[in-house]
């Protein structure tokens, strides 16, 4: 068993507190993703699990055993960093087997472990090459392979794809998801990229200012955000936020009073609507001017300014769009997909 338990974990650097009383359980064989903006504490949490940062307060358990005072090397974890940290003078095989050599693992056993990891990551034909002869994606696979050879109970990934271009990031996301399926090992993954979080995670932990905002499956968080921050953080294109007033069971544009949604929500101050939940239609409730259209091939993004407001909202349209900038249109919001927020930014159910 390689479950992880964080009980009221806090971290301070002197008088500066960066993680505040985090309590969380990671199930055995789960792929859990920490996501949030820079400075939210996600990497610090990961480093405390790894034993690279001291825990200021609280208890960490791995496989049911307290780990606060256990050295990093004895925690049964392997960590993959943003930097590949490969030895330039060693071959791929030597890099992947170096930790085993230092641990005194017999040569035949070490070679078998390297061969297995190379097979999983499709690196067999690269074992004799030096890091300078590899692409960025291949180097990252070598770094992951080095972790696999140690047969850890837990894999920790600290933004491992940040140095890769968009195509390689997409490719490596698939590789890591496949790796998790094949190895069936507990993994904790840190990223600031919500696309990585949505595509990789069994569950996502959204962090802000050292605190957990919400925990859940990707689609649960996407469809049922607890607050405005979570709603705005997940989803691409980003959610639209529209200030509203509430009047006798109807929500109206705050700037103009135009009714846009039938909903009884007296405490509502804002609605959140994803671009695919707005439709341009001849009989739409509200009028808007098209400012810009982005043609994306399989879909288009139309950027609209509702009449009488300074707002800019994004509408996702199927296929190519024939709308020209400057065109006036009308639009409706799908009431089933509208999220309503109060003055504190909390979701009103």
LUMFI-154569 format. One record per residue (C-alpha): x, y, z; residue number from 1. Coordinates in nm, 2 decimals. Layout:
KOLBA      u      v      w   i
KOLBA      X      Y      Z NUM
...
***
This chain:
KOLBA      u      v      w   i
KOLBA   0.00   0.00   0.00   1
KOLBA   0.13   0.35  -0.09   2
KOLBA  -0.15   0.58   0.03   3
KOLBA  -0.04   0.92   0.14   4
KOLBA  -0.20   1.11   0.43   5
KOLBA  -0.15   1.48   0.50   6
KOLBA  -0.29   1.58   0.84   7
KOLBA  -0.30   1.96   0.91   8
KOLBA   0.03   2.02   0.73   9
KOLBA   0.17   2.37   0.75  10
KOLBA   0.50   2.52   0.63  11
KOLBA   0.66   2.85   0.74  12
KOLBA   0.99   3.01   0.64  13
KOLBA   1.07   3.22   0.94  14
KOLBA   0.77   3.44   1.00  15
KOLBA   0.63   3.38   0.65  16
KOLBA   0.36   3.11   0.64  17
KOLBA   0.32   2.95   0.29  18
KOLBA   0.11   2.64   0.35  19
KOLBA  -0.18   2.66   0.60  20
KOLBA  -0.32   2.35   0.76  21
KOLBA  -0.36   2.12   0.46  22
KOLBA  -0.54   1.79   0.53  23
KOLBA  -0.56   1.55   0.23  24
KOLBA  -0.57   1.18   0.15  25
KOLBA  -0.41   1.03  -0.16  26
KOLBA  -0.54   0.68  -0.23  27
KOLBA  -0.31   0.39  -0.33  28
KOLBA  -0.25   0.38  -0.71  29
KOLBA  -0.42   0.72  -0.75  30
KOLBA  -0.28   0.99  -0.98  31
KOLBA  -0.34   1.32  -0.79  32
KOLBA  -0.26   1.66  -0.94  33
KOLBA  -0.18   1.97  -0.74  34
KOLBA  -0.27   2.28  -0.95  35
KOLBA  -0.28   2.65  -0.89  36
KOLBA  -0.11   2.98  -0.97  37
KOLBA   0.25   3.05  -0.90  38
KOLBA   0.31   3.09  -0.52  39
KOLBA   0.01   2.88  -0.42  40
KOLBA   0.23   2.63  -0.23  41
KOLBA   0.19   2.33  -0.46  42
KOLBA   0.56   2.26  -0.50  43
KOLBA   0.63   2.32  -0.13  44
KOLBA   0.37   2.06  -0.05  45
KOLBA   0.53   1.81  -0.29  46
KOLBA   0.87   1.88  -0.14  47
KOLBA   0.74   1.81   0.21  48
KOLBA   0.61   1.47   0.09  49
KOLBA   0.94   1.40  -0.07  50
KOLBA   1.13   1.50   0.25  51
KOLBA   1.31   1.79   0.08  52
KOLBA   1.14   2.04   0.30  53
KOLBA   1.09   2.01   0.67  54
KOLBA   0.72   2.01   0.79  55
KOLBA   0.66   2.30   1.03  56
KOLBA   0.34   2.15   1.17  57
KOLBA   0.12   1.85   1.11  58
KOLBA   0.18   1.48   1.02  59
KOLBA   0.27   1.31   0.70  60
KOLBA   0.21   0.93   0.65  61
KOLBA   0.30   0.71   0.36  62
KOLBA   0.16   0.36   0.36  63
KOLBA   0.02   0.43   0.71  64
KOLBA   0.37   0.51   0.85  65
KOLBA   0.47   0.85   0.99  66
KOLBA   0.73   1.01   0.77  67
KOLBA   0.80   1.35   0.93  68
KOLBA   1.14   1.24   1.06  69
KOLBA   1.23   0.98   0.79  70
KOLBA   1.51   1.09   0.55  71
KOLBA   1.40   1.14   0.19  72
KOLBA   1.61   0.84   0.07  73
KOLBA   1.41   0.61   0.30  74
KOLBA   1.06   0.72   0.21  75
KOLBA   1.01   0.49  -0.09  76
KOLBA   0.96   0.78  -0.33  77
KOLBA   1.12   0.89  -0.66  78
KOLBA   1.09   1.24  -0.78  79
KOLBA   1.10   1.39  -1.14  80
KOLBA   1.19   1.75  -1.16  81
KOLBA   1.13   2.03  -1.41  82
KOLBA   1.51   2.01  -1.48  83
KOLBA   1.62   1.68  -1.64  84
KOLBA   1.94   1.68  -1.42  85
KOLBA   2.11   1.42  -1.64  86
KOLBA   2.48   1.36  -1.62  87
KOLBA   2.62   1.49  -1.96  88
KOLBA   2.91   1.25  -1.97  89
KOLBA   2.70   0.94  -1.90  90
KOLBA   2.49   0.74  -2.16  91
KOLBA   2.12   0.71  -2.12  92
KOLBA   2.16   0.36  -1.97  93
KOLBA   2.42   0.49  -1.72  94
KOLBA   2.20   0.78  -1.62  95
KOLBA   1.91   0.55  -1.56  96
KOLBA   2.11   0.30  -1.36  97
KOLBA   2.33   0.54  -1.16  98
KOLBA   2.11   0.54  -0.85  99
KOLBA   2.10   0.16  -0.85 100
KOLBA   2.48   0.16  -0.88 101
KOLBA   2.51   0.39  -0.58 102
KOLBA   2.27   0.17  -0.38 103
KOLBA   2.49  -0.13  -0.45 104
KOLBA   2.24  -0.32  -0.66 105
KOLBA   2.41  -0.61  -0.84 106
KOLBA   2.50  -0.53  -1.20 107
KOLBA   2.27  -0.80  -1.36 108
KOLBA   1.97  -0.68  -1.16 109
KOLBA   2.04  -0.31  -1.24 110
KOLBA   2.07  -0.39  -1.61 111
KOLBA   1.74  -0.57  -1.60 112
KOLBA   1.57  -0.28  -1.43 113
KOLBA   1.71  -0.03  -1.68 114
KOLBA   1.60  -0.26  -1.97 115
KOLBA   1.25  -0.28  -1.83 116
KOLBA   1.22   0.10  -1.78 117
KOLBA   1.36   0.16  -2.13 118
KOLBA   1.10  -0.08  -2.27 119
KOLBA   0.82   0.10  -2.09 120
KOLBA   0.94   0.44  -2.22 121
KOLBA   1.04   0.33  -2.57 122
KOLBA   1.41   0.42  -2.51 123
KOLBA   1.57   0.09  -2.61 124
KOLBA   1.73   0.24  -2.92 125
KOLBA   1.87   0.54  -2.73 126
KOLBA   2.05   0.36  -2.44 127
KOLBA   2.40   0.43  -2.58 128
KOLBA   2.35   0.79  -2.65 129
KOLBA   2.46   1.09  -2.44 130
KOLBA   2.20   1.35  -2.32 131
KOLBA   2.32   1.61  -2.58 132
KOLBA   2.21   1.37  -2.85 133
KOLBA   1.85   1.37  -2.73 134
KOLBA   1.55   1.59  -2.78 135
KOLBA   1.39   1.76  -2.48 136
KOLBA   1.11   1.50  -2.47 137
KOLBA   1.36   1.21  -2.48 138
KOLBA   1.56   1.37  -2.20 139
KOLBA   1.25   1.39  -1.98 140
KOLBA   1.17   1.03  -2.06 141
KOLBA   1.52   0.94  -1.94 142
KOLBA   1.46   1.13  -1.62 143
KOLBA   1.13   0.94  -1.57 144
KOLBA   1.31   0.61  -1.65 145
KOLBA   1.57   0.69  -1.38 146
KOLBA   1.28   0.71  -1.13 147
KOLBA   1.12   0.39  -1.26 148
KOLBA   1.44   0.19  -1.21 149
KOLBA   1.42   0.25  -0.83 150
KOLBA   1.08   0.08  -0.82 151
KOLBA   0.94   0.34  -0.58 152
KOLBA   0.61   0.32  -0.39 153
KOLBA   0.53   0.68  -0.49 154
KOLBA   0.62   0.89  -0.79 155
KOLBA   0.64   1.27  -0.74 156
KOLBA   0.64   1.50  -1.05 157
KOLBA   0.73   1.87  -1.00 158
KOLBA   0.62   2.05  -1.32 159
KOLBA   0.81   1.80  -1.54 160
KOLBA   0.69   1.93  -1.87 161
KOLBA   0.74   2.30  -1.82 162
KOLBA   1.06   2.31  -2.04 163
KOLBA   0.90   2.14  -2.34 164
KOLBA   0.72   2.30  -2.64 165
KOLBA   0.35   2.26  -2.69 166
KOLBA   0.37   1.95  -2.91 167
KOLBA   0.61   1.77  -2.68 168
KOLBA   0.40   1.86  -2.37 169
KOLBA   0.10   1.69  -2.54 170
KOLBA   0.30   1.39  -2.62 171
KOLBA   0.45   1.36  -2.27 172
KOLBA   0.10   1.39  -2.11 173
KOLBA   0.00   1.08  -2.30 174
KOLBA   0.33   0.91  -2.19 175
KOLBA   0.27   0.98  -1.83 176
KOLBA  -0.09   0.87  -1.84 177
KOLBA   0.01   0.55  -2.00 178
KOLBA   0.29   0.50  -1.75 179
KOLBA   0.04   0.54  -1.46 180
KOLBA  -0.19   0.28  -1.62 181
KOLBA   0.10   0.04  -1.67 182
KOLBA   0.28   0.08  -1.34 183
KOLBA  -0.03   0.11  -1.12 184
KOLBA   0.17   0.32  -0.87 185
KOLBA   0.06   0.62  -0.66 186
KOLBA   0.16   0.94  -0.83 187
KOLBA   0.14   1.30  -0.72 188
KOLBA   0.19   1.56  -0.99 189
KOLBA   0.24   1.93  -0.97 190
KOLBA   0.16   2.17  -1.25 191
KOLBA   0.03   2.53  -1.31 192
KOLBA  -0.12   2.41  -1.64 193
KOLBA  -0.49   2.33  -1.60 194
KOLBA  -0.49   2.13  -1.93 195
KOLBA  -0.24   1.89  -1.78 196
KOLBA  -0.44   1.87  -1.46 197
KOLBA  -0.77   1.80  -1.65 198
KOLBA  -0.62   1.54  -1.88 199
KOLBA  -0.40   1.35  -1.63 200
KOLBA  -0.57   1.35  -1.29 201
KOLBA  -0.79   1.10  -1.12 202
KOLBA  -0.85   1.38  -0.88 203
KOLBA  -0.74   1.75  -0.88 204
KOLBA  -0.64   1.96  -0.58 205
KOLBA  -0.68   2.33  -0.65 206
KOLBA  -0.46   2.54  -0.43 207
KOLBA  -0.45   2.92  -0.37 208
KOLBA  -0.24   3.10  -0.12 209
KOLBA  -0.13   2.78   0.06 210
KOLBA  -0.49   2.65   0.11 211
KOLBA  -0.70   2.40  -0.07 212
KOLBA  -0.99   2.56  -0.26 213
KOLBA  -1.15   2.23  -0.38 214
KOLBA  -1.07   1.87  -0.44 215
KOLBA  -1.25   1.64  -0.69 216
KOLBA  -1.24   1.46  -1.02 217
KOLBA  -1.16   1.68  -1.32 218
KOLBA  -1.52   1.69  -1.45 219
KOLBA  -1.67   1.74  -1.11 220
KOLBA  -1.46   2.05  -1.06 221
KOLBA  -1.53   2.17  -1.41 222
KOLBA  -1.91   2.12  -1.38 223
KOLBA  -1.95   2.20  -1.01 224
KOLBA  -1.69   2.46  -0.90 225
KOLBA  -1.72   2.56  -0.53 226
KOLBA  -1.64   2.92  -0.60 227
KOLBA  -1.54   3.18  -0.86 228
KOLBA  -1.17   3.10  -0.84 229
KOLBA  -1.21   2.74  -0.92 230
KOLBA  -1.46   2.82  -1.20 231
KOLBA  -1.22   3.06  -1.36 232
KOLBA  -0.91   2.85  -1.32 233
KOLBA  -1.03   2.53  -1.50 234
KOLBA  -1.15   2.53  -1.86 235
KOLBA  -1.01   2.64  -2.19 236
KOLBA  -1.13   2.89  -2.32 237
KOLBA  -1.18   3.06  -1.99 238
KOLBA  -1.52   3.11  -1.83 239
KOLBA  -1.70   3.44  -1.89 240
KOLBA  -1.79   3.64  -1.58 241
KOLBA  -2.08   3.88  -1.61 242
KOLBA  -2.20   4.12  -1.33 243
KOLBA  -2.57   4.09  -1.27 244
KOLBA  -2.85   4.22  -1.05 245
KOLBA  -3.13   4.01  -0.92 246
KOLBA  -3.50   4.12  -0.96 247
KOLBA  -3.80   3.91  -0.90 248
KOLBA  -3.66   3.58  -1.02 249
KOLBA  -3.46   3.73  -1.31 250
KOLBA  -3.09   3.80  -1.34 251
KOLBA  -3.01   4.11  -1.54 252
KOLBA  -2.70   4.27  -1.68 253
KOLBA  -2.58   4.50  -1.41 254
KOLBA  -2.48   4.77  -1.65 255
KOLBA  -2.80   4.79  -1.85 256
KOLBA  -3.08   4.60  -1.67 257
KOLBA  -3.14   4.37  -1.97 258
KOLBA  -3.28   4.04  -1.85 259
KOLBA  -3.04   3.75  -1.94 260
KOLBA  -3.14   3.46  -1.71 261
KOLBA  -3.45   3.34  -1.53 262
KOLBA  -3.32   3.24  -1.19 263
KOLBA  -3.43   3.31  -0.84 264
KOLBA  -3.10   3.41  -0.68 265
KOLBA  -3.15   3.72  -0.46 266
KOLBA  -2.78   3.72  -0.34 267
KOLBA  -2.63   3.69  -0.69 268
KOLBA  -2.38   3.95  -0.80 269
KOLBA  -2.22   3.77  -1.09 270
KOLBA  -2.28   3.47  -1.32 271
KOLBA  -2.01   3.25  -1.48 272
KOLBA  -2.07   3.11  -1.83 273
KOLBA  -1.84   2.90  -2.03 274
KOLBA  -1.80   3.00  -2.40 275
KOLBA  -1.97   2.68  -2.52 276
KOLBA  -2.28   2.76  -2.31 277
KOLBA  -2.36   3.08  -2.50 278
KOLBA  -2.53   3.07  -2.83 279
KOLBA  -2.58   3.34  -3.09 280
KOLBA  -2.94   3.34  -3.20 281
KOLBA  -3.17   3.57  -3.39 282
KOLBA  -3.42   3.59  -3.10 283
KOLBA  -3.16   3.61  -2.82 284
KOLBA  -3.23   3.82  -2.51 285
KOLBA  -2.93   4.05  -2.52 286
KOLBA  -2.77   4.24  -2.81 287
KOLBA  -2.39   4.26  -2.86 288
KOLBA  -2.13   4.38  -3.11 289
KOLBA  -1.87   4.13  -3.24 290
KOLBA  -1.53   4.27  -3.18 291
KOLBA  -1.31   3.99  -3.30 292
KOLBA  -1.34   3.64  -3.44 293
KOLBA  -1.06   3.38  -3.40 294
KOLBA  -1.08   3.10  -3.65 295
KOLBA  -0.94   2.78  -3.50 296
KOLBA  -1.02   2.53  -3.77 297
KOLBA  -1.26   2.29  -3.60 298
KOLBA  -1.42   2.58  -3.40 299
KOLBA  -1.42   2.96  -3.38 300
KOLBA  -1.41   3.20  -3.09 301
KOLBA  -1.62   3.51  -3.12 302
KOLBA  -1.55   3.80  -2.88 303
KOLBA  -1.86   4.00  -2.81 304
KOLBA  -1.93   4.33  -2.63 305
KOLBA  -2.28   4.34  -2.49 306
KOLBA  -2.46   4.65  -2.59 307
KOLBA  -2.43   4.93  -2.33 308
KOLBA  -2.14   4.77  -2.14 309
KOLBA  -1.77   4.76  -2.12 310
KOLBA  -1.77   4.38  -2.09 311
KOLBA  -1.61   4.14  -2.33 312
KOLBA  -1.75   3.78  -2.35 313
KOLBA  -1.62   3.49  -2.55 314
KOLBA  -1.86   3.26  -2.74 315
KOLBA  -1.74   2.92  -2.89 316
KOLBA  -1.89   2.84  -3.23 317
KOLBA  -1.87   2.51  -3.42 318
KOLBA  -1.66   2.52  -3.73 319
KOLBA  -1.56   2.83  -3.92 320
KOLBA  -1.75   3.15  -3.84 321
KOLBA  -1.89   3.39  -4.11 322
KOLBA  -1.94   3.67  -3.86 323
KOLBA  -1.73   3.99  -3.93 324
KOLBA  -1.61   4.23  -3.67 325
KOLBA  -1.86   4.51  -3.62 326
KOLBA  -2.16   4.29  -3.67 327
KOLBA  -2.44   4.32  -3.42 328
KOLBA  -2.60   3.99  -3.30 329
KOLBA  -2.82   3.87  -3.02 330
KOLBA  -2.72   3.59  -2.77 331
KOLBA  -2.87   3.36  -2.51 332
KOLBA  -2.72   3.18  -2.21 333
KOLBA  -2.79   2.81  -2.14 334
KOLBA  -2.96   2.83  -1.80 335
KOLBA  -2.85   2.48  -1.72 336
KOLBA  -2.48   2.57  -1.75 337
KOLBA  -2.48   2.90  -1.58 338
KOLBA  -2.29   2.93  -1.25 339
KOLBA  -2.41   3.20  -1.00 340
KOLBA  -2.18   3.36  -0.75 341
KOLBA  -2.25   3.58  -0.44 342
KOLBA  -2.04   3.88  -0.32 343
KOLBA  -1.79   3.65  -0.15 344
KOLBA  -1.73   3.46  -0.48 345
KOLBA  -1.91   3.14  -0.35 346
KOLBA  -2.13   2.94  -0.58 347
KOLBA  -2.50   2.97  -0.51 348
KOLBA  -2.66   2.63  -0.56 349
***
